Amino acid sequence: MKLARVLGNIQATIKHEVYTGYRIMTVQPLDENLQPEGASHLAVDFAQSGPGDIVLVAVEGNASRQLFMNDSAPVHAVIEGVVDHVQRGDGK
């Protein structure tokens, strides 16, 4: 699981049938200080997130496919939850 910020959603007129009913969001991975880290990527939204939300993203194909209950689903990253509060081990 990785922390990320939702940047926005993607509109697609043609997409794989497994995505029917789900939003595809653009997310920016974050470091432990909630600063951008690495390149943004797409994630299927299972948490009803919106732009600006900090979310937990599963970035591993098998875990992501299990949510779809479809071993052949073409998915790599899934938003699994919206984060309300972040507290590091050092209390910050």
C-alpha positions as CSV (number, residue, x, y, z in Angstrom):
1,M,0.0,0.0,0.0
2,K,1.2,3.5,-0.9
3,L,-0.1,6.9,0.0
4,A,-1.1,9.1,-2.9
5,R,-3.1,12.2,-3.7
6,V,-5.9,12.1,-6.2
7,L,-5.3,14.5,-9.1
8,G,-8.5,13.9,-11.1
9,N,-10.4,11.3,-13.0
10,I,-10.1,9.9,-16.5
11,Q,-12.9,9.8,-19.1
12,A,-12.8,6.9,-21.5
13,T,-15.4,6.2,-24.2
14,I,-13.9,2.7,-24.8
15,K,-12.6,0.7,-21.9
16,H,-12.3,-3.0,-20.8
17,E,-15.6,-4.4,-19.6
18,V,-14.1,-5.1,-16.1
19,Y,-14.0,-1.3,-15.5
20,T,-17.8,-0.8,-16.0
21,G,-19.2,1.0,-13.0
22,Y,-15.8,2.1,-11.7
23,R,-14.0,5.4,-12.0
24,I,-10.4,5.6,-13.1
25,M,-8.4,8.2,-11.2
26,T,-5.0,9.8,-11.7
27,V,-3.0,9.6,-8.5
28,Q,0.3,11.1,-7.4
29,P,2.4,8.9,-5.0
30,L,3.5,10.7,-1.8
31,D,6.5,10.3,0.5
32,E,6.3,10.1,4.3
33,N,6.1,13.9,4.4
34,L,3.1,13.9,1.9
35,Q,5.3,15.4,-0.8
36,P,5.0,14.2,-4.4
37,E,7.3,11.2,-5.1
38,G,7.7,9.6,-8.5
39,A,5.4,9.7,-11.5
40,S,1.6,9.9,-11.4
41,H,-0.3,6.9,-12.6
42,L,-3.8,5.5,-12.9
43,A,-5.8,3.6,-10.3
44,V,-9.3,2.2,-10.2
45,D,-11.4,3.8,-7.5
46,F,-13.0,1.5,-4.9
47,A,-13.3,4.2,-2.3
48,Q,-15.4,7.0,-3.8
49,S,-12.4,9.4,-3.7
50,G,-12.2,12.8,-5.2
51,P,-9.6,15.3,-6.5
52,G,-7.3,16.4,-3.6
53,D,-8.0,13.4,-1.4
54,I,-5.1,11.5,0.1
55,V,-5.7,7.8,-0.5
56,L,-4.3,4.3,0.1
57,V,-3.4,2.7,-3.2
58,A,-2.6,-1.0,-3.6
59,V,0.0,-1.0,-6.4
60,E,0.3,-4.7,-7.0
61,G,-1.6,-6.6,-9.8
62,N,-2.7,-9.7,-7.8
63,A,-4.1,-7.7,-4.9
64,S,-5.9,-5.4,-7.3
65,R,-7.4,-8.2,-9.3
66,Q,-8.8,-9.9,-6.2
67,L,-11.0,-6.9,-5.6
68,F,-12.5,-7.5,-9.0
69,M,-12.8,-11.2,-8.3
70,N,-11.3,-11.7,-11.7
71,D,-7.8,-13.2,-12.1
72,S,-7.5,-11.9,-15.6
73,A,-8.6,-8.3,-15.0
74,P,-6.1,-5.8,-16.6
75,V,-5.5,-3.8,-13.4
76,H,-2.4,-2.8,-11.6
77,A,-3.4,-0.2,-9.0
78,V,-6.6,0.2,-6.9
79,I,-7.6,3.0,-4.5
80,E,-8.7,1.1,-1.4
81,G,-9.4,3.9,1.1
82,V,-9.5,7.6,1.7
83,V,-7.1,8.8,4.5
84,D,-8.5,11.0,7.2
85,H,-5.3,11.6,9.2
86,V,-1.6,10.7,8.9
87,Q,0.7,10.4,11.9
88,R,4.2,9.3,11.5
89,G,6.1,7.2,14.1
90,D,8.0,10.3,15.3
91,G,4.7,12.1,16.2
92,K,4.6,14.5,13.2
